[in-house]
Amino acid sequence: MTTTVNMLLLHGGTARDLEAREGLAAALPGATVGEPDEVGTFEVAVDVDDQETALDQVWNAIAASGTDDHIVFLEHPDLPEHWRRRSRASS
C-alpha cells in the first residue's frame, strides 16, 4: 500500500530548497518524491500500510539528510499540546 505525506519547502523553492528536496529523496530509497508546486508543496509517497509509519519514515529521512531547515511537514501531526513543556519535579 502506498501512503502519501505532504511536505513544504520553506523558502519558496530556492536552489538550496531544491537541493534539500533531492537530499530527502536520496534518504528515501524506493519512495516517490514529487515535484514542488508554485507554493513549494510536494508529496512523498512511501510503500507502507499506515500514515504513522509513513510519517516516521519521512521524519527519519529529513533528520538523516539534514534538510530540516528547508523542508517541513505541510500538515502538523496530531499531537495535542505538543508545544507544552513536560512537567517535572524541580531539582
C-alpha positions as CSV (number, residue, x, y, z in Angstrom):
1,M,0.0,0.0,0.0
2,T,1.3,3.5,-0.8
3,T,0.9,6.3,1.8
4,T,1.4,9.9,1.0
5,V,2.9,12.6,3.2
6,N,2.5,16.3,2.1
7,M,5.6,18.5,2.5
8,L,6.6,22.1,2.1
9,L,9.8,23.9,1.0
10,L,10.3,26.7,3.4
11,H,12.0,29.3,1.2
12,G,9.8,29.4,-1.9
13,G,11.8,26.8,-3.9
14,T,15.2,28.4,-3.7
15,A,18.1,26.5,-5.1
16,R,19.0,25.3,-1.6
17,D,15.4,24.2,-1.0
18,L,15.5,22.1,-4.2
19,E,18.9,20.7,-3.2
20,A,17.3,19.7,0.2
21,R,14.4,18.0,-1.6
22,E,16.9,16.0,-3.6
23,G,18.7,15.1,-0.4
24,L,15.4,13.9,1.1
25,A,14.7,11.8,-2.0
26,A,18.2,10.2,-1.6
27,A,17.5,9.4,2.0
28,L,14.2,7.6,1.0
29,P,15.2,4.9,-1.5
30,G,12.1,3.4,-3.1
31,A,9.9,6.4,-2.3
32,T,8.4,8.8,-4.8
33,V,9.2,12.4,-4.1
34,G,7.1,14.7,-6.3
35,E,8.0,18.0,-7.8
36,P,7.1,21.1,-5.8
37,D,4.2,23.3,-7.0
38,E,4.4,27.1,-7.2
39,V,3.9,27.5,-3.4
40,G,6.6,24.8,-2.6
41,T,4.3,21.9,-1.6
42,F,5.1,18.4,-2.7
43,E,4.2,14.9,-1.9
44,V,6.3,12.0,-0.7
45,A,4.8,8.6,-1.4
46,V,6.2,5.6,0.6
47,D,5.2,2.0,0.4
48,V,3.9,1.4,3.9
49,D,0.5,0.4,5.3
50,D,-0.3,3.3,7.6
51,Q,0.1,7.1,8.0
52,E,2.1,6.8,11.3
53,T,4.8,4.6,9.7
54,A,4.9,7.0,6.6
55,L,5.4,10.0,8.9
56,D,8.1,8.2,10.8
57,Q,10.0,7.2,7.7
58,V,9.9,10.8,6.3
59,W,10.8,12.3,9.6
60,N,13.8,10.0,9.9
61,A,14.8,10.8,6.3
62,I,14.7,14.5,7.0
63,A,16.9,14.0,10.0
64,A,19.3,11.7,8.1
65,S,19.6,14.1,5.2
66,G,19.9,17.3,7.4
67,T,17.2,19.0,5.5
68,D,15.1,20.2,8.4
69,D,16.0,23.9,7.8
70,H,14.4,23.7,4.3
71,I,11.6,21.1,4.4
72,V,8.7,20.7,6.8
73,F,5.5,18.7,7.1
74,L,2.7,20.6,5.4
75,E,0.2,19.4,8.0
76,H,1.2,19.3,11.6
77,P,0.9,15.8,13.1
78,D,-2.0,15.4,15.6
79,L,0.0,15.8,18.8
80,P,-2.2,17.5,21.4
81,E,-0.4,20.3,23.3
82,H,2.9,19.3,21.7
83,W,4.1,22.8,22.5
84,R,3.8,22.5,26.3
85,R,6.8,21.7,28.3
86,R,6.6,18.4,30.2
87,S,6.1,18.8,33.9
88,R,8.8,17.5,36.1
89,A,9.9,17.9,39.7
90,S,12.2,20.7,40.5
91,S,15.7,19.8,41.5
